[in-house]
Structures are given as structure tokens and as C-alpha cells.
Amino acid sequence: MTNPNPPVKRSPVDFLCVFLSSVFFLSFIPAKLILSFQLRFRKKTLEERRWTGAGLVGAVAGILTFLLLPERFAESLWMLLLGVIFSVAVSHRAEKVLGVHDDSRIVIDEWIGAWIAVWGLEPTLSVPVLMGFLFFRFWDVYKGPWGHALQKLPGGLGIVFDDVGAGIVANLCVRTLLFLVPHFRHH
């Protein structure tokens, strides 16, 4: 008797895209732990779960890799633009492999969104970088009408562009706060 659902062969590129889009599979850990907790102790169904914690992993990874970016404007801008293109391509392929639109384990979008949120700041762990991280997480979760509209774009564009938008808004929030309260610039 033949298997009605034969296993799908995945290419090394498929594996690599899931590996990179999940920040080396780290986003699988909180998603699995929190889902397990929600289903076991709070009796939530798969459709009722909302927060998995995986996006937090991607945002933290984005901040940590931001610290490695060159400080020069032109170089960092090119790296940021290449990062957006790379994130769209990788998340597009990972979405096809995982079979779920904007799967919560795909966190490369939070990674690039966090970069954008702190882009142009001094690449050190500082109050402005922490503010960028917090503003990004707020706008990433809240989204607003613009975020929901961007999320509806097909494939990798929809996965990444709502986070790009959240990163831009977060960056503007940080810059506005630093302008209004210059004391934060040097901490």
C-alpha cells in the first residue's frame, strides 16, 4: 500500500531559509514552550493563541547584530537595504516550507525591523538603543492600520514590510524623544 501523503523532499536551500528566518531555530523554543503552556494550563486552542514570544527572540537578535554594523552612514545604509531584501527573500521561502502565512517562528522580519528601529544610533548598548527596541516591540505588536495593510502583501513582502514600517515609526519616535529630551543621548 502506498502512502497517501508521501514526505515532501526539502532542498538544502529550504532548510537554510527556515534556519535563518528562525534565527538559527531559536524562535522555535519560545513558540513551543508558550504554546505548550497555553494549551496545557490555560486550555487554549491553536486558534486562540496569540503571543508566542518568538518575535521577541528576533528583535533581540536584531539589536545584537545591529551592534556589529559599521558606524559610517553609507555602509550601514547599504547593509540595511541588503538586509531588507535578504529578509524578504528568506522569509518568502521559509513561509512556503512551513506552509503557514507569516508563521510565528519566522522572526527575520523582527530582526530587520529592530535594525531599522535603531539605525543611525551609536551601535552600543545604551538608553537610545533600548528605547528603539521598546518602541519597535510596541509598534510591532500594535501595528495600527498601516501595519495590517502591509501585512496583507503577498509572501515575504507581507511578512517583512509591516516590521519595516514598525521599525521606521520606532526610529522616528526615538529621534523625537532624543530631540525633546537631549539628556538621553549620552546614556
ZAMITOR-774334 format. One record per residue (C-alpha): residue number from 1; x, y, z. Coordinates in steps of 0.02 Angstrom, whole numbers, padded with zeros to 5 digits, always signed. Example, Ala and Ser with C-alpha at 12.3 -4.5 7.8 and 13.67 -1.06 7.14 Angstrom:
BEGIN
<pt num="1" px="+00615" py="-00225" pz="+00390"/>
<pt num="2" px="+00684" py="-00053" pz="+00357"/>
// end
This chain:
BEGIN
<pt num="1" px="+00000" py="+00000" pz="+00000"/>
<pt num="2" px="+00066" py="+00172" pz="-00045"/>
<pt num="3" px="+00071" py="+00319" pz="+00074"/>
<pt num="4" px="-00068" py="+00442" pz="+00026"/>
<pt num="5" px="+00039" py="+00585" pz="+00095"/>
<pt num="6" px="+00217" py="+00549" pz="+00040"/>
<pt num="7" px="+00350" py="+00653" pz="+00128"/>
<pt num="8" px="+00396" py="+00813" pz="+00040"/>
<pt num="9" px="+00578" py="+00822" pz="-00009"/>
<pt num="10" px="+00658" py="+00982" pz="+00050"/>
<pt num="11" px="+00812" py="+01057" pz="-00026"/>
<pt num="12" px="+00963" py="+01122" pz="+00071"/>
<pt num="13" px="+00904" py="+01298" pz="+00023"/>
<pt num="14" px="+00735" py="+01263" pz="+00107"/>
<pt num="15" px="+00825" py="+01207" pz="+00265"/>
<pt num="16" px="+00940" py="+01359" pz="+00260"/>
<pt num="17" px="+00794" py="+01480" pz="+00239"/>
<pt num="18" px="+00700" py="+01407" pz="+00389"/>
<pt num="19" px="+00862" py="+01405" pz="+00489"/>
<pt num="20" px="+00899" py="+01588" pz="+00452"/>
<pt num="21" px="+00720" py="+01651" pz="+00462"/>
<pt num="22" px="+00701" py="+01574" pz="+00635"/>
<pt num="23" px="+00868" py="+01646" pz="+00698"/>
<pt num="24" px="+00955" py="+01477" pz="+00697"/>
<pt num="25" px="+00795" py="+01389" pz="+00755"/>
<pt num="26" px="+00794" py="+01490" pz="+00917"/>
<pt num="27" px="+00618" py="+01555" pz="+00882"/>
<pt num="28" px="+00553" py="+01376" pz="+00889"/>
<pt num="29" px="+00595" py="+01366" pz="+01075"/>
<pt num="30" px="+00483" py="+01502" pz="+01149"/>
<pt num="31" px="+00345" py="+01465" pz="+01025"/>
<pt num="32" px="+00342" py="+01283" pz="+01078"/>
<pt num="33" px="+00356" py="+01318" pz="+01265"/>
<pt num="34" px="+00223" py="+01453" pz="+01269"/>
<pt num="35" px="+00104" py="+01356" pz="+01158"/>
<pt num="36" px="+00127" py="+01204" pz="+01270"/>
<pt num="37" px="+00089" py="+01310" pz="+01424"/>
<pt num="38" px="-00063" py="+01391" pz="+01343"/>
<pt num="39" px="-00136" py="+01226" pz="+01287"/>
<pt num="40" px="-00100" py="+01134" pz="+01449"/>
<pt num="41" px="-00137" py="+01262" pz="+01583"/>
<pt num="42" px="-00248" py="+01391" pz="+01503"/>
<pt num="43" px="-00343" py="+01270" pz="+01391"/>
<pt num="44" px="-00320" py="+01375" pz="+01236"/>
<pt num="45" px="-00342" py="+01301" pz="+01065"/>
<pt num="46" px="-00220" py="+01331" pz="+00923"/>
<pt num="47" px="-00335" py="+01463" pz="+00851"/>
<pt num="48" px="-00346" py="+01558" pz="+01017"/>
<pt num="49" px="-00160" py="+01575" pz="+01048"/>
<pt num="50" px="-00092" py="+01747" pz="+01014"/>
<pt num="51" px="+00081" py="+01778" pz="+01087"/>
<pt num="52" px="+00220" py="+01651" pz="+01067"/>
<pt num="53" px="+00372" py="+01752" pz="+01119"/>
<pt num="54" px="+00460" py="+01708" pz="+00957"/>
<pt num="55" px="+00456" py="+01888" pz="+00893"/>
<pt num="56" px="+00549" py="+01943" pz="+01048"/>
<pt num="57" px="+00689" py="+01823" pz="+01001"/>
<pt num="58" px="+00700" py="+01902" pz="+00827"/>
<pt num="59" px="+00701" py="+02079" pz="+00896"/>
<pt num="60" px="+00839" py="+02040" pz="+01022"/>
<pt num="61" px="+00941" py="+01959" pz="+00882"/>
<pt num="62" px="+00914" py="+02116" pz="+00777"/>
<pt num="63" px="+00981" py="+02229" pz="+00916"/>
<pt num="64" px="+01131" py="+02116" pz="+00946"/>
<pt num="65" px="+01178" py="+02110" pz="+00763"/>
<pt num="66" px="+01150" py="+02299" pz="+00748"/>
<pt num="67" px="+01295" py="+02318" pz="+00868"/>
<pt num="68" px="+01406" py="+02240" pz="+00732"/>
<pt num="69" px="+01354" py="+02362" pz="+00595"/>
<pt num="70" px="+01480" py="+02490" pz="+00534"/>
<pt num="71" px="+01450" py="+02666" pz="+00601"/>
<pt num="72" px="+01478" py="+02752" pz="+00435"/>
<pt num="73" px="+01314" py="+02810" pz="+00360"/>
<pt num="74" px="+01337" py="+02745" pz="+00182"/>
<pt num="75" px="+01399" py="+02573" pz="+00235"/>
<pt num="76" px="+01263" py="+02549" pz="+00365"/>
<pt num="77" px="+01128" py="+02606" pz="+00243"/>
<pt num="78" px="+01185" py="+02480" pz="+00112"/>
<pt num="79" px="+01188" py="+02341" pz="+00242"/>
<pt num="80" px="+01014" py="+02390" pz="+00300"/>
<pt num="81" px="+00943" py="+02389" pz="+00123"/>
<pt num="82" px="+01026" py="+02222" pz="+00085"/>
<pt num="83" px="+00957" py="+02157" pz="+00250"/>
<pt num="84" px="+00780" py="+02204" pz="+00198"/>
<pt num="85" px="+00798" py="+02118" pz="+00029"/>
<pt num="86" px="+00878" py="+01966" pz="+00110"/>
<pt num="87" px="+00738" py="+01957" pz="+00242"/>
<pt num="88" px="+00602" py="+01964" pz="+00109"/>
<pt num="89" px="+00682" py="+01825" pz="+00007"/>
<pt num="90" px="+00720" py="+01711" pz="+00154"/>
<pt num="91" px="+00550" py="+01734" pz="+00239"/>
<pt num="92" px="+00460" py="+01707" pz="+00073"/>
<pt num="93" px="+00544" py="+01538" pz="+00051"/>
<pt num="94" px="+00526" py="+01491" pz="+00236"/>
<pt num="95" px="+00339" py="+01529" pz="+00228"/>
<pt num="96" px="+00320" py="+01406" pz="+00084"/>
<pt num="97" px="+00418" py="+01273" pz="+00178"/>
<pt num="98" px="+00322" py="+01296" pz="+00342"/>
<pt num="99" px="+00156" py="+01307" pz="+00249"/>
<pt num="100" px="+00083" py="+01447" pz="+00356"/>
<pt num="101" px="+00068" py="+01630" pz="+00306"/>
<pt num="102" px="+00178" py="+01735" pz="+00421"/>
<pt num="103" px="+00217" py="+01586" pz="+00535"/>
<pt num="104" px="+00262" py="+01649" pz="+00709"/>
<pt num="105" px="+00427" py="+01554" pz="+00701"/>
<pt num="106" px="+00483" py="+01665" pz="+00556"/>
<pt num="107" px="+00568" py="+01806" pz="+00650"/>
<pt num="108" px="+00689" py="+01875" pz="+00522"/>
<pt num="109" px="+00561" py="+02014" pz="+00499"/>
<pt num="110" px="+00580" py="+02066" pz="+00682"/>
<pt num="111" px="+00768" py="+02053" pz="+00660"/>
<pt num="112" px="+00771" py="+02180" pz="+00517"/>
<pt num="113" px="+00634" py="+02286" pz="+00597"/>
<pt num="114" px="+00738" py="+02305" pz="+00756"/>
<pt num="115" px="+00889" py="+02356" pz="+00649"/>
<pt num="116" px="+00784" py="+02491" pz="+00569"/>
<pt num="117" px="+00719" py="+02549" pz="+00738"/>
<pt num="118" px="+00895" py="+02586" pz="+00800"/>
<pt num="119" px="+00979" py="+02628" pz="+00635"/>
<pt num="120" px="+01081" py="+02786" pz="+00642"/>
<pt num="121" px="+01107" py="+02775" pz="+00830"/>
<pt num="122" px="+01275" py="+02739" pz="+00905"/>
<pt num="123" px="+01298" py="+02550" pz="+00899"/>
<pt num="124" px="+01320" py="+02523" pz="+01086"/>
<pt num="125" px="+01204" py="+02459" pz="+01220"/>
<pt num="126" px="+01131" py="+02624" pz="+01276"/>
<pt num="127" px="+00969" py="+02707" pz="+01328"/>
<pt num="128" px="+00929" py="+02763" pz="+01149"/>
<pt num="129" px="+00953" py="+02584" pz="+01084"/>
<pt num="130" px="+00844" py="+02516" pz="+01225"/>
<pt num="131" px="+00712" py="+02647" pz="+01182"/>
<pt num="132" px="+00720" py="+02594" pz="+00999"/>
<pt num="133" px="+00697" py="+02413" pz="+01049"/>
<pt num="134" px="+00547" py="+02454" pz="+01160"/>
<pt num="135" px="+00466" py="+02568" pz="+01032"/>
<pt num="136" px="+00491" py="+02435" pz="+00898"/>
<pt num="137" px="+00411" py="+02299" pz="+01003"/>
<pt num="138" px="+00263" py="+02414" pz="+01039"/>
<pt num="139" px="+00236" py="+02458" pz="+00856"/>
<pt num="140" px="+00269" py="+02279" pz="+00800"/>
<pt num="141" px="+00131" py="+02214" pz="+00914"/>
<pt num="142" px="+00010" py="+02360" pz="+00896"/>
<pt num="143" px="+00033" py="+02378" pz="+00707"/>
<pt num="144" px="-00106" py="+02502" pz="+00676"/>
<pt num="145" px="-00200" py="+02511" pz="+00511"/>
<pt num="146" px="-00040" py="+02538" pz="+00409"/>
<pt num="147" px="+00039" py="+02381" pz="+00484"/>
<pt num="148" px="-00113" py="+02273" pz="+00449"/>
<pt num="149" px="-00120" py="+02337" pz="+00270"/>
<pt num="150" px="+00066" py="+02298" pz="+00242"/>
<pt num="151" px="+00045" py="+02127" pz="+00320"/>
<pt num="152" px="-00080" py="+02082" pz="+00184"/>
<pt num="153" px="+00052" py="+02096" pz="+00048"/>
<pt num="154" px="+00094" py="+01926" pz="-00027"/>
<pt num="155" px="+00232" py="+01812" pz="+00036"/>
<pt num="156" px="+00393" py="+01884" pz="+00105"/>
<pt num="157" px="+00338" py="+02063" pz="+00069"/>
<pt num="158" px="+00191" py="+02047" pz="+00190"/>
<pt num="159" px="+00298" py="+01960" pz="+00320"/>
<pt num="160" px="+00436" py="+02091" pz="+00319"/>
<pt num="161" px="+00358" py="+02258" pz="+00271"/>
<pt num="162" px="+00244" py="+02278" pz="+00423"/>
<pt num="163" px="+00402" py="+02260" pz="+00530"/>
<pt num="164" px="+00497" py="+02380" pz="+00418"/>
<pt num="165" px="+00355" py="+02504" pz="+00448"/>
<pt num="166" px="+00360" py="+02471" pz="+00636"/>
<pt num="167" px="+00549" py="+02498" pz="+00633"/>
<pt num="168" px="+00532" py="+02663" pz="+00541"/>
<pt num="169" px="+00399" py="+02727" pz="+00661"/>
<pt num="170" px="+00503" py="+02668" pz="+00811"/>
<pt num="171" px="+00658" py="+02756" pz="+00742"/>
<pt num="172" px="+00559" py="+02917" pz="+00721"/>
<pt num="173" px="+00493" py="+02900" pz="+00900"/>
<pt num="174" px="+00670" py="+02879" pz="+00968"/>
<pt num="175" px="+00735" py="+03028" pz="+00869"/>
<pt num="176" px="+00588" py="+03136" pz="+00926"/>
<pt num="177" px="+00616" py="+03087" pz="+01108"/>
<pt num="178" px="+00803" py="+03120" pz="+01094"/>
<pt num="179" px="+00766" py="+03291" pz="+01019"/>
<pt num="180" px="+00642" py="+03334" pz="+01157"/>
<pt num="181" px="+00748" py="+03260" pz="+01298"/>
<pt num="182" px="+00931" py="+03278" pz="+01246"/>
<pt num="183" px="+00986" py="+03206" pz="+01414"/>
<pt num="184" px="+00953" py="+03029" pz="+01348"/>
<pt num="185" px="+01079" py="+03047" pz="+01206"/>
<pt num="186" px="+01229" py="+03017" pz="+01317"/>
<pt num="187" px="+01169" py="+02871" pz="+01421"/>
// end
